[in-house]
Amino acid sequence: MTYGSLTAEVPLGPFEASPIKVWSAPGKAAKLHAREDCSRIRAGRVTLSELPLRAVVERMCPQCARYGTWARPGTGVGLFLGALTGLGLLHELGSYAEADEDTYTDDEVKQAALLLFKAPQAEGDEPDEEEEEEDWRARREAQQVRDSVVGQWRSAAASLHRAHRLLALFPWLKSWADAGMRLKADHVAALQQQAGHLLSREALTAAAGVVAMGTPGLPAEDPAFALLGTPTTVAEQLASLWRRWSRQAADSWEHPREHGHLAYGLVRRISSRRKGWDAALERAQELVAAWTLALQAGAAGEQDERMLLVRLPEQGLDDPLSREEAFLGRLSEWELGVIACWATEADWEGLTVTLRVPEPVAARLLSQPSALSCLTPKETVTAHNAEPEEPVETVGPGVFDDTPVSERRPVTPGDLRALRTISRQVDQLYLVLSIEAGPEVLPLSVLEARVARGGQYVVVAAAGDLPDKLVRARRQELTADSVADDDPVWMPRIHQPAHPDFGHRMGTAEGERLVVRLARGRSHADAALRCLLLARGVADLRDLGEQYDASGEQCDLVPFPVWDGLLAMEQLDLQPFAPVREDGAGRGGSGLPLGVLASAQLYTTDAAGQFEGRAHSPGCQHQARDRGLSRYYDLVTVKQMLGTERFDPCSKCGGYATRRLSTTQVAYYRAAHQMHDLAQQVRWVLGHPNLETDTAALLAELKEWDAAAPPDTWFDADNEERQWNRFIRRLLQQLEAVAHPRES
């Protein structure tokens, strides 16, 4: 595999003057390097400078030119360089442009075709064992040639299509790349011709006829099948045999007569020693042969041809570059064979192919659901006239660049398509700015959906834009020498409200520590910490869960450890905020105001108790799924949870996960529990007036709380602060009423 290297001949367009940070040894003619630690730097001292891209290209270090990252991938110039170098456009222009050592010659293809299309042996002219094995090996080698040629054709077409997509984003490159693109198109056409020679048009037409066949009569009462069971069982087995034969014959390159071996499946679970086994197998083979004869009889005579335009399925934007088999991967063998054999014109940029096919093939393409979208010439003209031409949006500076935010233009659908097309490892979270909503943190998929609906957003920053000093300082603080590697990852839960670490496990600071600790040896700690810091700004964490790429595979928007930084798999003790029970039955609450905890988010599978079974949190063992959220979870606040009456939590996980609390929320959570603990002590004193109890320390602590005004950040409404103060004063009055008579 060759990697594309940027050279001075490549037009840079609007990125010519883009500033690039480079390192170099002393001297005006010294090579420029993308990294300070490049192995080709021989000098003991290197200097950092910023030069325009055009000047950098002329003096690039050969190694950095091939493998170096000259700009951050998320910026406009980074996207441009990423599209060109590595496995980008320059690599594609050098790939599949001509025959190489893996390409078969036309003579080799013709020889393989002779073996593949060799007529079957006539009855009574059975070869000996040695000849049969030799024929089998020769045919197997011919099939490998066919598979290889078709695979090369698909890979070459995928390379040509991707090159077209990249050139569409940078139109100033088209004239420069024109010669190379013509070579690639010629090579794709040559490979397609070879593939067409190795595929049987007769077999493909017969396969189309299989689809048109109705279910034949199945002889369930035939005595030869008696050993299979009752007539009902025999009917089911014969129907299964028909389904297997019709399915494989309809989607294969081989002629339907080559699938006679499926008859063995009818008796595969029966011992060959049983009486009647040979007769049942022979009758099954006759049945399969009869289906093939019926198919050939229906296909006899000349067939008309029809012109069709087919649209090929789009390659997934999130498919890795190395997965070239993903291109046309949704097509069956039969569909690939139809394109290879009957294509008269192929537009690999627009993924449309013109076909001239026999009538049975056309009927199947137009009637059967398929990954190919087929139109007749008349329908093609109508659709073309009805379709408005979308302008091609190009990539340039001013959207993702590290320019002042005031100079950036709103992001467009084309910008986001380019981001996914060029960069496979894109930042998945973005801080954006809009007139309607102000600053928000959005996942890339959500941003794409909003922009597609006409939203105007300016990209402010991605996770990679967060200041290095801020992130590294926090990571170093969390990995200080005082934190040993053998310290427990999960801190023990503390139940005493007076303990200085009470509630600490629920906070964002503990989330940061967990992310850094869990990221050791699995992913870069700085990258995970950056993602966590930005993900905290996402309003609904369900937007980060269970995303799927264009090929249908699940992808993670955040690294796995980040979920532990966002969610505490531990439940809040809401007893201090529950109403006071006047009847004294059970453990009552204190009725304290929720304050800043009212809006704290909880995620559960069933907040309202409307489904069968108990409610679970993400990652619960009873869920049998990976940690992470999806739209199947409910989002409720603490205030809403206190009002639920039918919430039935799982005994293992507590029923929900808590979005980690801010420093202010943790402080109020601690204070509320300490106050609830004091209230419990006062109630005990009031309930046992005849017992000798030292109330002086309790009174002193309550007076301290009464003298200290609660922070303004604890309560969102004035009445909550008054409720807090009245609660403390009521406890003081109750305790003094008991304490003063005793003192006198």
Stockholm file with secondary structure:
# STOCKHOLM 1.0

chainA/1-744         MTYGSLTAEVPLGPFEASPIKVWSAPGKAAKLHAREDCSRIRAGRVTLSELPLRAVVERMCPQCARYGTWARPGTGVGLFLGALTGLGLLHELGSYAEADEDTYTDDEVKQAALLLFKAPQAEGDEPDEEEEEEDWRARREAQQVRDSVVGQWRSAAASLHRAHRLLALFPWLKSWADAGMRLKADHVAALQQQAGHLLSREALTAAAGVVAMGTPGLPAEDPAFALLGTPTTVAEQLASLWRRWSRQAADSWEHPREHGHLAYGLVRRISSRRKGWDAALERAQELVAAWTLALQAGAAGEQDERMLLVRLPEQGLDDPLSREEAFLGRLSEWELGVIACWATEADWEGLTVTLRVPEPVAARLLSQPSALSCLTPKETVTAHNAEPEEPVETVGPGVFDDTPVSERRPVTPGDLRALRTISRQVDQLYLVLSIEAGPEVLPLSVLEARVARGGQYVVVAAAGDLPDKLVRARRQELTADSVADDDPVWMPRIHQPAHPDFGHRMGTAEGERLVVRLARGRSHADAALRCLLLARGVADLRDLGEQYDASGEQCDLVPFPVWDGLLAMEQLDLQPFAPVREDGAGRGGSGLPLGVLASAQLYTTDAAGQFEGRAHSPGCQHQARDRGLSRYYDLVTVKQMLGTERFDPCSKCGGYATRRLSTTQVAYYRAAHQMHDLAQQVRWVLGHPNLETDTAALLAELKEWDAAAPPDTWFDADNEERQWNRFIRRLLQQLEAVAHPRES
#=GR chainA/1-744 SS CCCBCCCTTSCCGGGTTCEEEEEECSSTTCCEESSTTCTTCCSSCCEEEEEEHHHHHHTBCHHHHHHCCCSCTTSHHHHHHHHHSBTSHHHHHHSSSSCCTTSCCHHHHHHHHHHHTCCCCCTTCCCCHHHHHHHHHHHHHHHHHHHHHHHHHHHHHHHHHHHHHHHHHCGGGHHHHHHHHHHHHHHHHHHHHHHHHHSCHHHHHHHHHHHHCCCCCCCTTCGGGGGGCSHHHHHHHHHHHHHHHHHHHHTCSSCGGGGGGGGGGGGTTSCTTSTTHHHHHHHHHHHHHHHHHHHHHHTCSCCCEEEEEEECCCCCTTSCTTCGGGTTTTSCHHHHHHHHHHEEEEETTTTEEEEEEEHHHHHHHHHSCCSSEEECHHHHHHHHHHSCCCCCCCCCSSSSSSSCGGGCCCCCHHHHHHHHHHCSSCCSEEEEEETTTEEEEEEHHHHHHHHHTTCCCEEEEEGGGSCHHHHHHHHHHHTCTTSCTTSCSSCCCCCCTTSTTTTGGGBHHHHHHHHHHHTTTTSCHHHHHHHHHHHTTCSCGGGGSCEECTTSCEECSSCHHHHHHHEESSCCCCGGGSCCCTTCCSCCCCCCCCGGGTTCEEEESCSSCCSSSCBCCTTCTTTCSCSCCCTTSEEEEHHHHHHCSSCCBCTTTCSCEEECBCHHHHHHHHHHHHHHHHHHHHHHHHHCTTSCCCCHHHHHHHHHHHHSCCCGGGCSSHHHHHHHHHHHHHHHHHHHHHHHHHHC
#=GC SS_cons         CCCBCCCTTSCCGGGTTCEEEEEECSSTTCCEESSTTCTTCCSSCCEEEEEEHHHHHHTBCHHHHHHCCCSCTTSHHHHHHHHHSBTSHHHHHHSSSSCCTTSCCHHHHHHHHHHHTCCCCCTTCCCCHHHHHHHHHHHHHHHHHHHHHHHHHHHHHHHHHHHHHHHHHCGGGHHHHHHHHHHHHHHHHHHHHHHHHHSCHHHHHHHHHHHHCCCCCCCTTCGGGGGGCSHHHHHHHHHHHHHHHHHHHHTCSSCGGGGGGGGGGGGTTSCTTSTTHHHHHHHHHHHHHHHHHHHHHHTCSCCCEEEEEEECCCCCTTSCTTCGGGTTTTSCHHHHHHHHHHEEEEETTTTEEEEEEEHHHHHHHHHSCCSSEEECHHHHHHHHHHSCCCCCCCCCSSSSSSSCGGGCCCCCHHHHHHHHHHCSSCCSEEEEEETTTEEEEEEHHHHHHHHHTTCCCEEEEEGGGSCHHHHHHHHHHHTCTTSCTTSCSSCCCCCCTTSTTTTGGGBHHHHHHHHHHHTTTTSCHHHHHHHHHHHTTCSCGGGGSCEECTTSCEECSSCHHHHHHHEESSCCCCGGGSCCCTTCCSCCCCCCCCGGGTTCEEEESCSSCCSSSCBCCTTCTTTCSCSCCCTTSEEEEHHHHHHCSSCCBCTTTCSCEEECBCHHHHHHHHHHHHHHHHHHHHHHHHHCTTSCCCCHHHHHHHHHHHHSCCCGGGCSSHHHHHHHHHHHHHHHHHHHHHHHHHHC
//
